[in-house]
Amino acid sequence: MADETNERRSFQRIFFSIEDGIKGIIAFLDHQRGLLVAHIINIGEGGLGLAVSKDKKDKIIKGDQIILTHITGMQGLESLVNVDAEIKWILDNPSLEEFVVFGCEFPDIPEPMRDAIGRFIDSRSAE
């Protein structure tokens, strides 16, 4: 099954642990939900994976259009501001204990931002 996932991915990703402290600030088009701070667990040119505590899971809905307003805790990704994304999947599994994980796709990320992610991944992969 892992091979199927790799085949579906168009872009290389880099992975982080929650302990790395890299966070994305998410804004919803429905402003009543406010902002959401989520742990970034992976990022690639096509999207990112995030984790939030289970008490915040009601804020995320598959298919929602969101905005990644900015990223904290990681140098090299400062240019990613106000990036449109769509929540593509949500995983709420008891084995994840206190977190819900969800994946977002960047449908129309500007080329300079896509390039910045690619350069970031290349630089981290070379370490």
N, C-alpha and C positions, 0 to 999 in steps of 0.2 A: 504494500500500500504506500510506503514511503516513496517508491519509485514513481507512482502515479502522481503524487504531490509535486515531486521535482519536475516531472514532465509538464505539468500545468503552469508552472512558474515561468514567466518570461524574463524575469530579472533576478540577479543574485541578491541575496539578503544577508544582513549581518544581525546577529542575535545578541541580546543583553539579558541579564538576570534582573529581577526586581531589585536586588541589592545594589545594582549599579546606580540606581537613583536617577535614571533618565526618564523624564516625564514630558508628556504632551498635554497642552492645555487645549481642551475641546470646547467649541461653542456650537450650540444647536440653532437651527433656523427657527425653531420654536423657542423664543427667548425666555419663556416662562420656566424652562428647565435650567436656566443659568449656565454656568461654566462647569466643566468636569475636568479634574486633574487625573490623568491616567498614566500608569507605568508603560513605557515603550519597551516591548520585549523583542521586537525585530523591525527592521525597516529595509526597504528596497525601493528602487525607482518607481515601482508600480503601486506601492502601498505600505502599510505598516500594521503590526500586531500590537494590541494594547491589553492591559489588564487593569481591572478596577476591583475594589473590595465589593463583596456580595451585597452589602447594604446600598450600593449605588446601581445595582443591575437594572432597576426599573427605569433608569434614565436612558439606557441604550436599547434601541429597537432596530432589528434587521431592516435594511432598506433606507434608513434615515440618511439624509444628507447632512453632513457636519462640516465644520471648519476647524482645521488644526491651526490655532492662532499662533502658537510658537512652541518651541522645545526648550526645556531647561535641563541642565546637568551634563551637557555634551558639547564640547567645542567642535566646530566644523559643520554644524547644522543650523547656524544662526540665521541663514538666509531663508529657511523654511518658515515663512510667516503667511498666515491667512490662506492656507492650502485647502481647497475643496476636496472632500472625501465622501465616500459612501460606506456605511456599515454593511459588509457582505455576509458575515457569519458571526454567531455568538456561541460560545462553549461554556456552559454552566454545569460542570461535572463535579460530583462530590470529592473526587480525588484531588481536585485543585484546592481543597480546603477553603480558604477565605477569599479566593479571587474568582472572577468571571473574566474570561479571555474573549476578545473579539478582534476581527480582522477588518481592515478598511482598505479600499481601493482608491487611488488617485485617478479619477477619470480624465481630467484635463490639466494635469500639472504643467506649469510653464517650463519650457525647455531649460532655462538657466537653473531652475530648482532641481529638475531631474538630473542635470549634469552635476550639480553640487552633491546630490546623494550618491551618484556613481563615483565621483572623486573621493568622497568620504569612505565608501565601502572599499575602494581600491587601496586607500591609504591604511585603513585598519587591517585589511587582508595581508598587507605587506609586512605588518609588525610581527 
